[in-house]
Amino acid sequence: MRKVLVTATREFKSTFLTPAFLVATFLIPVVFYVILGFALGSGILEGDQEGAEGTVAVIDRTPGESVVDNLEAYFVPEYQEKRREERILRNIARAKAANPLGDAIPTSDEQLRQIAETAVAPVAQVSVERLPADTDPDSFRDRILSGDILALYVFPEDIVEDESAVVRFELFATQRLKDQIADQLVDGAQEAVVGERYAVAQIDREQVRQISLRPRSDRITITESGVAESGDNAEIIFPLASIMILMIAIFTGSGYLLMSTVEEKSSRVMELLLSGISPVELMTGKILGQAFVGFSVLAVYGGFGLLAAQQFDMLELITPLTLVLLSAYFLIGYFMYAAIFAAIGSSVNEMREAQAMQGPVFGVAFLFIYLGIFAAMQDANSLVTKIISFVPPATPFVMSMRVGNPADPPPMWEVGATLVVGIVSTVVLVWASAKIFRIGVLMYGKPPTLKGLVKMLGQA
Amino acid sequence: MTASAIHIEGVTKRFRDKVAVNDLHLDVPEGSLCGFLGPNGAGKTTTIRMVMSIFYPDAGKLSVLGKSTAIESKDRIGYLPEERGVYRKMKVVDFLTYLGNLKGLSGKDLSKRIDDWLEKVELPEVRKKKCQELSKGMQQKIQFLAAVIHDPDLIILDEPFSGLDPVNARLLRRLITELHDEGRTIIFSTHVLFSAEQLCDRVFMINKGKKVLDGTIDQIRAEFDPKTVVVEPMGDGSSNGQLFGRVEGVPGVRSVITTDESGVLEAHLEEGADPQQIMQTIMNGGPVRRVELRRATLEDVFVQLVDPGDSEDILREQLSGAGGDSEEASDA
């Protein structure tokens, strides 16, 4: 046991305590998590904003030329300022809600405002030049091309009365006009037309807006530990988060196990190690060491998941039993894939060969895993989901999705049965892997085929 | 009677239908320094791996330091395998610490041993260096340290001199002698027959998986006495023809050959002839620069026991023809 622990400790340290691992596994997700959440919320990813500046000419052919009046009102600086302020406040509120670390990263309102302002276009400074209704747009070609005017609107006669979707107005501009500016000009014209329609119908637009506001739902999920507001997407977010975290943790640990085994073989240090430790002890130590790596990853990513859940007031949906079950499925999944990867790593000479041998294994495993994921997303307790839950390579992943779904958890008998299936499969795989490992670690030259690996089981 | 450090009794190991070791019987006395000889593919490494419990025999039994498997006494065994390497990115001190830990050492004691041994192999400056920064010869010395850092009672070295320059080979020979003088049992396989002859007090050799030689150096020399007298002429070679005839005519000389252009002769004696009397007769017959009774070298014995067809290439060809079982290829 002492030798197993010595090997496990070395394996853990040599993987975990390297700058590359720490950065790749911890720092990048933290930075990504914070920045992306913040940026998405604040709208900073939308890029630098630019406000329209210049003169627009308008040919308004509607009776009474009422649309152009509305357009003028729309581009009044005070009105533009008011609209911009509303957008900034909306972005600040979204950024606060999206910050996954909440108060862990203190941000002043002023800082938030500065960030939010960058995502909102400056106030448009547009003056409107009215033209007679019978003006030929072609006569304005030169002024548009010369940049004298920003664009020319032409509103057809029936644009207010015809409320069908096919009615259109024209906006003449050069190719130089940026999409962002064009959008602002189109937005103004649409507001002007719709405003006029409300006026003609003598309907209070603000009142309609108020009446039309659809009520939002506060979905309350009932769990054994209580109730929590889960929003509309808890049944998707939790299972997906569970499976992603489990996949990262399992394949990080078992992936490093494969690499370190291949490294020990290719560098020919293996036989030197075997002078002090038996192959089975070596394999056990390596698997345990990388299990700690995987568990550390699980703890960190899971920790972020809990933080996010707390941020969105969903923490109560995650029960201690869920965490225990997720840990159990992690262990089953990790040992299952670690056993497979240890066998592969021991029987090849370099990573290229290992990847070639991994291909069919991953192919079969992911076929069931993806089938299980899609089935569980459609219906967490459908017959297909239940069947795939009992296919060993998919069991840990599909079941992590299911137990991670507070809205539709699996029955406890299925949890117990899949745990038994997972544990039995893992024990068989570890036993087979140990047999292959014992012969494989000293085998050099042409890597064995799958058939060759099976033969090894009989030899060892 | 001296106890055996290694006792092998009727051990056979097959890889598929190829017999790597065939009904091998062997005793390595405690405290001896044994050379393990044989052509490539003879089964030396397979035998060593079975001794180390890395492989298990298909038939027969063996004991190591009184235990039925090496696993029970691994911490008392030091092993330098033929296929050896280092963790390239690991520091030398960390590498030796890890292997020391596996052998049950730890703390300051291990640290001191590492420092002492690095001094002994004249590499104190590499302690903090990464293994990949070392030359091949330096790495080999570090691997040797990994095999002996825990003061083992039994040391097994598989081709310890391969890849070493003459200076480092001499250093290693000195260290092996010192360890032997301290009472440890040492067994090493080598193709450098000169080293084996210089170092060993006992030699055994296998060919095609079977033992073909086992004894002390003196016993082997007696057994393989070439019964050859070497005669070097005095002059410039003008009288060589005369000397040839004189030696050929001495009673008890079976045949004479000229070995090189300087006219040195080798007189092969008849069975039962008295070498001393023949040498005396040659010297009495006229002036010669040198007359000596040639001693059997291990190289002579090796060449005599191993058919050229038994060696490396032919065996490898046979093994690879067995379906590319790379285990056999590496082991042979």
Interface residues (C-beta under 8 A of the other chain):
Chain A: R2 K3 V6 T7 R10 S14 E263 E264 S267 R268 V269 M270 E271 L272 L273 L274 S275 G276 I277 S278 P279 I439 L442 M443 Y444 G445 K446 P447
Chain B: R49 M52 S53 I54 F55 I71 K74 D75 I77 G78 Y79 L80 P81 E82 E83 R84 G85 V86 Y87 R88 M90 Y98 L99 N101 L102 K103 G104 Q143 A146 A147 G324 S326 E327 A329 S330 D331
